[in-house]
Structures are given as C-alpha cells and as structure tokens.
C-alpha cells in the first residue's frame, strides 16, 4: 500500500484480514523495499541453478574427470577413480556456488548495463589469481606469501570504486582455489576451471536479468510500501504510549527507534527519486520529495508531541480528541484525524497568554500536535494529487544521500573522512586513505593468521585466514571490525552445533543435503543485515554438508574449524586495534561534527529565510533538512558498536533532539510573513550568536576543547516575548523562535557534554 492509498478511508477490515495485514506490515517494515528478501531469493536461486548447471556441465563434458576408456580396473583402483571424480564434481559445484554467492552480494551497479558489465568482468580476477595459485602451489611458502600480497593488493583496489572493491574478494577466492587444487591439477587444466566459472556467470546473469531485473520504479514502490508500514507502526506505538498511565523508558525507546527507521526509509525513497527512471512520467521528483518530507515530519511530530502529552494532565475532552485522532491515523482515516484535530484546536482557544506557565506549555504542545495532524492529512492528500500532475516531470532532483547495494551507506563515508584526518591521540595522527589503511591491516592480519593457523593445523589453517579476511569485509572501523570478528566466532559455535545435528540426520542423501544447504543459505542471506552471525551459521551448516560428501566430516573436524576461526578472529581484532587503528570513537567524533555542521547550515538558511535574505525556502530548506537526516543516520550507524556507553547514548539523544527541532523550524519558517525592523534586528543578533556558538562546538569536537559556548536563548526569549505581546495566538513566528531556542538548548547540552565552558547573556559563567 502506498502513501496515495492511505489518503482514502476504507471500511474497517475483518479480523482475519487485519491479522494478515499486520504480518504483511511486519515483513515490509523490517525489510525496506524487500531488499533482504530479494537478495536471499536471488542468492539461493543462483546457488541452486549453479549447482545443477555445474553437475550437468561435468556430466556432459567430463571436465577434470579421470577417464578409464572402458577398461576394467581392480576394485580398489576403480573406487579411487570414482572418489577422485566425485571430489572434482563437488569442487566444480562449490566453485559455481561461490561465484553465484558473490554475484548476488557483490554487484552494486545502479543500472542494468553496469551490472551486466560487472558480471562479465568477474572471471578476469578469479581466473588470473587461480592460475597464479596453481603455478605456485608446489612451493608452499612462496604461495602463502603470494596469498598475503594478493589480499593486500585486492584490498587496495577499493580505491577504484565498487568494482575495485569486488576485485579483492575475487582475487582471494581465485588464489585460494588455485592453491588447494594445485596438488590435483596443472596449469593446463585452467581451461576447464575457467569454463566452470563461465557456467556460473551465465547462471548469475540469467537469474539476475530474468527474475530480478533492476527496475527503479518498482524498487521505489516497494520502498514506499515499507515506508507506509513503518509509518503505521509509529502511529500505533504513539497511541500505545499515550494510553499508558506510566511511560517507561523502554516504551519511549521503541518509539524513538521506530522514528529513526521511518527516517531511514524516507531517505532511501529520496535516494531512489534521484534516478529519473524511478519517477512516473508527469510527476516531479522534487515535489514528491517535498511532500514526503512533510508527511514524515508531521508524523514524527505527532509521535513526539504525544509522548509529551502522555505525561501532562490534559482535560478529559482534550485527551479524548487526541486519542480519537491517533486512532484515525492508525486506521488510515485521514479525514477523521483532521476533524478531531480541529476540534482539539477549538478546545484550546480558551487558553491565552495570561494563562499560567504550566498551562501555556500544555497548550503549546497540544496546539502543535493538532497542527501536525492537520499537516499530515494535507501532505498525504497532496502526495496523492502529485501522482496525476502534469507538466512537472522536467524538474531535476539531487538526493542528499546515495544508496549502496540498495542501502544507506552507514558509517562508510564518515570512516573515510576520519581516516584522512589527523587525530589528537598518538595512534590517530597518521593520515591514510582508508583503502590503504585497510590494505595494510588486511595483509598483516592474513599473514599472522597463516602462521598461527598453520601451527594448529597445517591442513586446515585456511579457516583462520578466512576469518581474518572476512573481518574487513563490509566493516569500516575498528569497532565494527572487532564486532564482526566476534560474531563470526559466535556464529561458528552455533553453526557447528546445528551443522553436526543436520549432518547426522541427513547423512549422504544428496537431495536432502542440497535442501539443507539452500534453506541454510536463504536464512543466512536474509538475516545477514540483522547480524553477521546468522550468515556464519548458514555457511557452517553448508560446510558440514560439504564435508559429508567429501567423506571428511567429523565433530573433531568442526572443533578444529572453531579453533582456527577463533585464531583468525583474535588476530583481526588485535591488528585493527594496534596497526594504524581507525578507532570507532574517533569516527564517531567526525560523524558528530558533520551533524553539527549540517545543523548549522540549516539554521543559517532558515534564519536567512526568516529575515528575508533567502528565497525558494520550500526547496532549499527541505534539502538542508535531508542532508541533516543523512548525517544523523551516519551518526547512528557509527555509534552502533558503542551503543552501550552512556556518553554515546547521551550524544545520540542530543543529536536526535536537535534534528527534531530543526525539522520543525523548516516548516515554521516557511509560514512566516514579513517582520518589523526591530524584531528582525533582534533575531539577526540572536542568530549570529547561535551561529558562532555552533561553530565553536564543531571545532571543539575534533580539536582543543578550551572554547566557550555562548547561549542565545535569552535573546530569542526576548523576541518571543515581543511576539507574544503583539500576537496573542500562536503563529509561525513564535513557533520558529521557540524552535531556535530549543536548538540552542540542545547545542548547549552538547557543549557541556564535550567539556566546553558555557555562558549566557543573563547569567554568570557556568564552569
């Protein structure tokens, strides 16, 4: 269901339909754009067809199969030939499955043509590295040194963009296969191996372009449906919180977390609107972006004001109207919600500027709640109207964020920026491009993992190597890398238990084993973004089945796998901590500074609009707000490994509050008319103080913290009192002034948190 659909008021659904809709909302809300589901299905389908295609290819071509040419061999020799042929069949199928897996996860081009080119290029690094691995395989020491160099070089290739990033894993896999096949094949057999890789590539192309063809317009509609599901969840949680006599921190946290997830979906939609082919003909991506911003802002404000009103002693008639409005939002009755909001405004008209301070505060919150409900209803209706608008399709739109693999970039961009900056601590003073830093760390970690893993098991050392290698894939800083290494160990423990049970239950039955592998890989791919441990569990189950068919399965073998994995993970954690570390706390500081700077740009633009110095407020302010949203999402992603730290949680809450206030400022400034000269001058003075103070905070986050934050609240309060005297009823000027006061309060709390001195125009210095 899209935003256009929820503008109508359908009859209440039946209980069975309501339950079905709830489950559909859970699926859509937990998986924006159904990206995880599609990735899991594509992965499993690619692996399944690749397994079958490789088996058929070997059957019809006898690739790498030992031929008896009809000769009758002794029983023992015949068994050995059959076993060898079976091993080469399994190798071909495994090679096809690995290529299918990488083709699903590693191809991130935004266009169909780009994806096709990337898929066709995959064999180049794989076959080249495989040939090198086979050539050096008889010289073990040289081959292992070459593996370290290849891994480091492949990681350095990240400097060349997404295809360069894909080259690293492909070079590793090619050299890895070549090294272990060197004892059984020669360089003259590389043609058969290349043919098996080509079969897998053909399968990957067919699966991607027949079943999962990249259609931006459909991807946008899927993300819109996920957005709607998350929006309904926000409204339902707000109603639940309002009905509770005592609000718990857990309930408030659930609502905040759902609001962040709603913003994530909105940013993903914005990024997709940046692709002209995603927008239907006759519609404007720019206007769709603006109305989406209005809908999201109104809904998050509804939730925020509801949380505040739940703690207030509202009169019974006002509380009833609030609850009925919330019920209508949950049930998608937009007109009903608007009606109850208007009734609430009528009830509030009796409270004016002469009311007590507590009562006036209650009136302000309730007034803003009602206004947000009315704005939500209007924005939904306008979104519906935009779907049939004509003559607007030529407007260009540049999104504030770009997707990577269908997802927001997380901490990648701020980690890249932090890696290029000189920090204050000793280990932070070395500036390196992140691909260079990671290449050095990867080479050191893999080299040590080879040595230590080889001491434990000369035959199975590669599990330590793989654990160290994987730690650096998709993780951007030391905290993320360490957490991924720990998840790999935890996933291996669980995977060994599950894999052992399934191996004993399934035995050597081929079809049952294939079913177990495909089911395990589906859940591994589907749950990967929730936790990497799930992917490790699925791979460990698959490996257990593989060892059964190679005749090598035993619980002691799985125990060796765990020990080797623990060695590789421990080495990786030690390396990212000691060798040119990119500490998560340092990256978090950069993310926080970027957030403050994005907030400062928005506030400067908003005050410029308030004073008549800026034009086109509806477009530029919303663009600034989306840039602030993008910086906030990067901050949230960066803080994830440190989320248990009290200081981190405090900083994130301050950033969240400042973002909420600034988003309201965008709406309120747009509704402000002209100001008299004296009021304009007072706002200009207060804004200049706020601007200077925010610059002080931004500079102090990554530098010396000996500055002073000067509060501008007293100046904005004087403006607010002037406006209260001239306008008894709340208007956009008063609301905008309150927003600026709240932003100053949030920045003052941030200044206090990082250790700055704080002064105010009407108080003494606070030490």
N, C-alpha and C positions, 0 to 999 in steps of 0.2 A: 504494500500500500504506500503510495507516495504522498507528499505533502498536499498535492492537489486533491487527493481523495478525502483527506481528513477535514477539508473545508465544509463538507456536507454533514448532515446529521442523520445517519441511518438508524433504523429501529434497533432496540437492544437485541443482541444476539442470543441464541439459545444457549443453555449451559454447555452442551457438547461442543458447539461452535466456539464458545468463549474459551473453553479449555484448549481447543485446537489452536486458537489464535494466541493464547498465552505461550504455548510451546513454540509456535512459529516466531513470536517476538523474542523468545529466549535464544533461538537459533540465530535470528537476524541481528539481534542486539549484541551477542557475544562475538559475532564474526562479521565486521563491516564489509559490505559488498560481497559477502560469502567467499572472501579471498582464501581463507583457510580451507574451507570445504572444497573449493575448486582445485586448489593446489594438491590436496590429499587425493582427490579423484584422479587428477592428471598424473600424479606420481604413481599411483597404483596401476592405472591403466597402462602407462608407459612401461612399467616394470613387467606387468603380466604379458603384454604383447611382445615385449623384447625377449622374455624368457622363451615364449613359444616360437618366435621367429628365429632365435639362435639355435634352438633344438632342431627346427626344420632345416636350417641352413647347414648344420653339421651333418644331418641325416642325408641330405641330397648331395652334398659336396665332399663329405668325408674329410672336412677340414681338420688337419692335425691328428687324424686318426691313423693308428697303425694298421697296415693292410696285410692280411695273410694270403691274399690272392688264391683263396680256395684251399690252401694247404692245411692238412690235418696236423694240429700241434698237440704235443703232450698236454695233459690236463693242467698241470701247474703252469706251463707256459701260456696256454690259452687263457687261464684265469688272470695271469699277469697282464696279457694284452687287453683283455676286457676291462680290467681295473684301470689301466692307463687310459684307455679310450673314454671310460666313464669320467675320469678326472678331467680330461680335456673338454669333455662336453660340459661339465659343471663350470669349468673356467670360462668357457665361451658364454654360458648363460649368466655367470656372475659379471663378466665384463659388460654384457648387454644391459644388465640390471643397473650397474653403477652408472653407465652412460645415460640410461633413462632417468635415473635419480638426479643426476647433475643437470640434465637438460630441463628438468622441471623446476629446480630450485635456482639455477644459476643464470638463466636467460631473462634479463630485465628490460630489454629494449621496449620503448613505448609504441613502436609501430610494427605492423606485421612484417614489413620488409626488413626492418632491423633485426627482428627475431629470427627470420629465416637466414640472414647473413651470419648471425652469431652461431646458429646451429650448424651451418655448413663449415664454419671455421673450427669447431670443436675438435675434429680429428687431427688437425695440424699439430698442436702441442702434445696431444696424447700419444700419437704415433712417433713423433720425434723423440720424446722422452722415453718411450718404451724401447725404441731401437737403441738408445744410449744405455738403458738399463740392461738389455740383453748383451750388448757388446762388452760391458764392464762386469757382468755378473760373475765371471770366473775369477775376478780379482776383488775379493770381498771388501777389503779395506778401502781400496780406491772407489769401489761402487758406493760404499756408505758415505765416504767424504763427498762424492758427487751428489748424493741424495741431499745432503745438508746444503750444498751450494745451489742446487736446483730449487729447493724450498725457499731459500733466501731470495734468489733471483725472481722466482714466481711471485713472492710477496711484494717485492719492489715494483713489479709490473702494475700494481694497483694505481700507480701514478698516471696510467693511461686510461683511466675510467673504468666503467663496468666490464668491458671485455678484457681489460688488463687484470681486473680483479678475478675474473673467471679463469684466466690463464694459470694462476698459481695452483689451484686445486687440480687442474687438468695435468699440469706438468708433474705434480706429485703422484697422481694416480698412474700416469703412464710409466714413470720411472719405477714406481712401486711394483707394478705388474711385471715390468721387464726384469727387475732384479730377481723376483721369485720364480719367474718362468725360465730364467737363463740356464738352469740345470737340465731343463727338459726340451728346450727349443734352441734353434740357432737363428742368426740374423737372417738367414734365407727364409725363415718361416714368418717373417714380419708381414708378408703379403696376406697370409691367412688371418692374422690378428687384425690387420687393417680392414680386411673385408668384414670381420665380425663387428668391428666398431662402426663401419659404414651401415651395416644392417640395423644396428641400434639407433643410429642417427636418422635413418629413413623412418623407423618406427616413431621416434620422437617428433619428427616433422608431421607425420600423418596424424598422430594423436593431438598435437597442438593445433593444427590448422583444420582438422575435421571436427573435433569435439570441443576444442577450447579456443576457437578463433578469437583474436583480440578485437572486440567491438566496443569502442569507448562509450557509445551511447547506452549500451546495455549495462556496462560497468557502472555508469553514472546512476542509472535507475536502480540497480542493486544497492548501491551505497545510499541512495535516498531512502530505500525501504529500511535499511539498517538504521539510518538516522531517525526515521519515524518510530521504530521500535524503541530506540533509546530515549526518544522524547516522551513516549508514553510511560516508560519506566521512571523517568524523572518526575512526571506528574503524579504517578502512583506513590512514589516514595515521599513526595511532599505532602500528599494527603495523609499518608500513614503517620508522618511525623506530626502533622497538625492535630490529629486525633489523639495522640498520646498525651496523657496528663503530665508525664515527666519525660523530657527528651534525654536520651542517653547519648554519650559521645559516639558510640558505635552507630546509632541511627544517623547522626549528623554526618559521620564519616562516609556512610553508604551513599548519602545524598550528594556529598561533595564529589565522591569518586564517580558517581554516575554522571554528574555535570561535566567532569573532565572528559569522560568517554563520549558524551554528546558533542563536546567541542572537537574531539578527535575526528568524529565522523563528519562534522561540518567542514573542518579543514581538508579532509580527504575529498569532499564534494567540490570545494573550491579549487583544489589542485586539478581535479578532472575537468572542471569548467574551463581551465586554461587551454584545453585541447579543443580547437574549433569543431572537430568532427564529433565531439560528445554532445553538442547542443543541437537540438532540432531546429530545422530551418524556420526562420521567422521569430526566433527567441533570442534574447540578449543575455549572454553570459554575465555581463556586468550587472544587469538588473536582477538576474537570478541570484547572483552573489549578494547583492544588497538586501534583497528580501529574505534570503536565508539568514543573513546576519541579524535582521530584525526579529525573525522568528526565534532564533536561538537566544538572543539577548532577552527577549520578553519572557521566554520560558524559564531561563536560568534566574531571572529576576523574580519571577513568580515563586520559584523554589526558595530563593534566598529570603524573600520577604515573609514567606510562610513560616520558615524556620524562626524568624524573629518574632512573628505574631504568635506563634505557639507558646511563647514564654510570657506574653502580655495578657493583661486582664481585660480582654475585649468585652464589650457589652454583648448580650446574648443574640440580639438581632444582627449585629455586625459579624459575629462569629458564624452565624448561620449562613449569611450571604457568602462569606469566604469559603465555607465548606461546600456549598452548592456550586460555586464557581469552579472549585477544584474538581468536584465530581464530574461536572460537564466537560472539563478539559480531559480527564481520564477517559470518559466515554465518547470523546471526539465530537461533542455537541458545542460547536464554536459559538453559535448564536445564543445558546443558553448561558454559556460562560460570560458572554458580553453583557447580557441582560442583568445577571446577578452582580457583575462588576459595577454597572451603572447604578443599581440600587444601593450598593455599598457607598458609592460616592455621594448619593443623596443623603444617606445617613450621616456622612462625615461633615456635611455642610454646617452643622451646628457648632463645630469647634473652630475657633478663630485664633488670632494672635494673642488674645487676652487669656487663653486657657493656660492652665498650669504647664510647667515644662514637661513633666512626665506625660501628661495627656497630649500635649502637642507632638511629642515624639511618637506616640502611638498613632496619632492622626497622620503624620508624615509617612510612616511605614505602611499603614493601611491604604493611604491615598496612592502610594507608589505601587502597591500590589494591584489595586484596581486599574490603574493606568497601564500596568504591564499586561494584565489580562486583555484589556481592550486593544492594546497594540498587537498582542499575539493573534487575536481574531482578525484584525485588519491585515496583518502581514500574511497570514495564511490565505486570505481571500485574494490578495494581490499576487501571491505566488501562483494561484490557480489562473488568474487572468493573464499572467505572463505567458502561459503555455500556448495561448492563441493570439498573442500580439503579433502585429505585422510591422515590417519596416525597421525592426530593431536588431536584426541579425548581423549588421555590419559593425557592431561595437566590439572592439577588442578588449580582452581582459587578461591581465597578468596576475597569476596566483601568487600569494605570499610564500608558498611552500611547494616543493616538487615531491612527488611520490617516488619511492624506490622499491621496485617489486610489488607495487600496489599498496605500500605502507608509508607512513610518515618516516622521515629519516632518523628519528630518535636522537641519540647523542652523537651521531657521526660528525655533523658539521661543527659542533662546539668542541668536540675532541680534536678535530683537525686544526681548529683555530688555536686551541690551548697548546698543541704540540709545537706550534710555530712561535709561541710567546715565551719570553724569559720569566720564570717564576722567582719567588723570593727565597725558597729553600735551596739548599745545595744541589740536590738531585734534579731540581726543576729549572736550573739555569741553562741547560743545554737545549738549544732550539733546533729541532729537526722536523722535516716533513713527516707526517705520520706514517707514510708508506716506508720511508727509510728507517724510522724508529722500529716499526713492527718487523721489517725485514731482518734487522739485526737481532731483535729479540727472538724471532722465529728460528733463525739459524742457530743461535746459542742454545735455545731450548731443545730443538730437534737433535743437535749434536750431543748434548748431555743425556737426553733420553735414549739415544742409541747406545751409548756407553753403559749406562746403568741398566737399561733393559736387557742388553746382551749379557751382563753379569748374572742376571737372574735366569734367563733362558735364551740361549743362542738361537734357538729355532723360533721363539715366539716374541722376540724383542719388539716386533713391529707394533704391538698393541700400545707399548709405551710411546712410540713415535707418533702413532695416530692420535693418542690422547693429547700429546703436546701440540701437534699440528692443529687439531680441531679447536683447541682453546682460543686461537687467534682468529678464527673464522666468525664473522658477524659480531665480534665484541670489540669495543672501541677504546677502552681504557682499562687500567689495572683492576678496578673493582669489578667491571663486567667480565673481564677475562678470568679472574680468580673465581667468581661465582660460577662461570660456565665450567671450569675445571672441576669444581666441587659437585656440580650437577652431573657431570659425566661419571664420577665415582659413584654417586648415589644411584644414578640410573643403571649403572653396571651391576650393582648389588641386587637391585630388584629384578633386572633383566636376567641375571643368572638364575635366580630362583624360579622365575616364570619360564624361562627357556628350558631349564632342566626338566621341569614337570611336563611341559609340552613335548619335549623330545622323547621322553619315556612313553607318553600317551600315544603319540603319532607313530613313532618307530620309523621304518623305512618306506612307509606308504607315500608314494610320490605326490599324488594328488592332494592328500591331506596335508602334507608338508607344504606344498605350494599355497594352499588355502591359509595355513597358519602364517606363512611369510607375508602374503598380501594383506591379511587383516592386521597383522602387526605393523606393517609399513603404513597402512592407512591411518591408524590411530597415531603413529609416530609423527607423520606429516601434519595431521590435523591439530594435534596438541602441541606442536613444536613451539609456537609463539607463546603459549602459556608457560611452558618450562622445557628447556633443552633436555631435561632428564627423561621426558617421555620419548623423545627421539632415540636416546641411548637405549632405553628399554626395548623399543621396537627393533633396533639394529641388533641388539644382543640376542633377542629371540630368533631373528633371521640367521645370525651366525651359528646359533645352536643347531638349527635345522641343516645348515650347510655342512657342519662338521659330521652330522649323522650320515649324510650322503657321501662324504669323503671317507667314512669309516674311521674317524678320529675322535668321535665325541666321547667325553668322559667328564665327570664332575671335577676331577683334578685339573683337566684342561681349562675349564671355566674358572677355576680358582686362580690358575696362572694368569688368565686374562684379567681378572680383577687386580691381581698384584701388579701386573705390568701397567694397567690403567692408572693405578694409584701412583706408581712411579712417574709416569708421564705427566699426570695432573700436578703432582707436587713440584716437579721440575718447572712446569709452566708457571705456577704461582710464584716460585722463588725468582724466576727470571723477570717476570713483569714487575716484581717488587724491587728488584735490585739493579737490573740492567736498563738504563735510560727509562726509568718508570714514568708513565703518564698517569699520575695519581688521580683518582676519581674526585677527590676533594678539590684539586686544582681545576679540573674540568668544570666542576660544579660552580666554582667562583666565576669562571668565564661565562657560563650559562646565566648566572645571576646578574652579572654585569650587562650582558646582552639584553636581558629582560628589562633592567632599569633604563638602559639607553633607548630601547623600543618604547617604553612607557614615557620617557621624556620627550621623544619625538611626537608622540600622540598628544601629550599635554600641550606642547608648544603649538602644534597645529590647531588644537581645539581652542586655546586661548586667543590665537590669531583670528580664528573664525568669530569668536565671541566679541572681539574688538573690531571686527570688520576688515581685518588685514588679509584674510584668506577668502578664496572663492571655491565653488564646487565642493561644498562641505560634505554632501551626501556620498560622493565617491571617495574623496581622499581620506576622510576620517575613517571610513569603514576599511579602507585598505591598510591604514595605520593600525587599526584595531586587529585586523587579521595577522599583520606582522607581529603584533604583540602576542596574539594567540599562538603563533608558531614558536616564538621564543619561549613561551610558557610551557608548551608541550615538550620542547627540547630540555627545559629545566626539569620537568617531571621525569622524563626518561633518564636523564643524567643522575638524578637523585635516587633512583631505584635501588642501587646497591647499598646506599647509605640511609635507607628509609627508617631504620630502627634508631638512628641517632636523634636525640631530642633537638639538637641545634638544627639539623637538616629539616626536620618536620616543622620547626618554627619558621625557618626561612621560606619554605614552600607555602605555608599558610599566609605569610605576609605577602608573598608574590601573588597568591590567589586573590587575596582581598584587594590589592591594588589593581589587579586586572579587572575585577568586577566593577570597581568604582570608575575606572577609565572607560569601560564599555557603556556604562550609564551616561558618562559625560558626552560620549559621541552622540547619543540620541538627544540629550537635553540641549546641547549646544546648537544642534540643527534646528531647534524650535525657537531659539532666542531671536527677538527682534532687535531693533536699534537701542542703544544705551545712551544715557545723557553723558555729557563730558566728564563730570566729576566722578561718576560711577566707573566710567571707562578708565580714568586715570588710576583710581584705586585698584581696579582689577589688574591693570598693567603693572603696578608696583608689586602687588602680591604675586603675580605670575613670574615676575623677574626674580623674586626671592626664591620661589619654588624651583625655578629652572636652575638657579645657581646651586641650590641645595642638592638637587638630584644629580647634578654634575659632580658635586663633592662626593656623594655616595658611590657613584660609578667609578670614580678614580680611586677611591679608598678600597674597593672590593679586591682589587689585584695589586694594590700599592701600599704605601705607608698610610697608616690609619691614625694620623695625628691632626686631621681636619676638624671642622666644626659644622654641624648641621643647624641651620637657622630655620626655625619653624615659621611658616607663613599663615598658620591657622588664624592668628589674631587679625591679620589683615583681611583675610577672606571673611572672617566673622563680622568685621565692621561693614563690609559690603553687604553681607546677608542681612544685617540689622537695618541698613538703609533701605534695602529692597522690601523688607517686612513692613516697614513704616509706610512705604508708598503703595504696596500691593498687599492687601490683607490675605487674599487667596494665594495658594502656592502656584507659581508659574515656572516656566523653563529657566528663567534667570536665577531664581532662588535655588532650584534643583541643581543647576550647573555649579553654582557657588558651593553648595553642600558637597557635591562630588569632588571638587578641587580641595576642599577642606579635608575630606576623608582620604584622598590620595596623599596629602601632606602628612596626615597621621600615620598612614601605612609606611611611608618613607622614613618618618621619624623612628618608628619601631625598628625598621631595618637598620637605620644608622646606629641605634642603640645596640642592636644585636651584633654588629661588626666592630663595636668599640669606639665610635665617634663621640665627641662632645656635642651636646645639644643645647641650643639657646633659643629663646623666644622673645618676641618684642615686648611682651607684657609679663615676663618672669625673669628671675635671675638665672645664671648659667647652671645647668644641671651637670654635675660631674659624674 
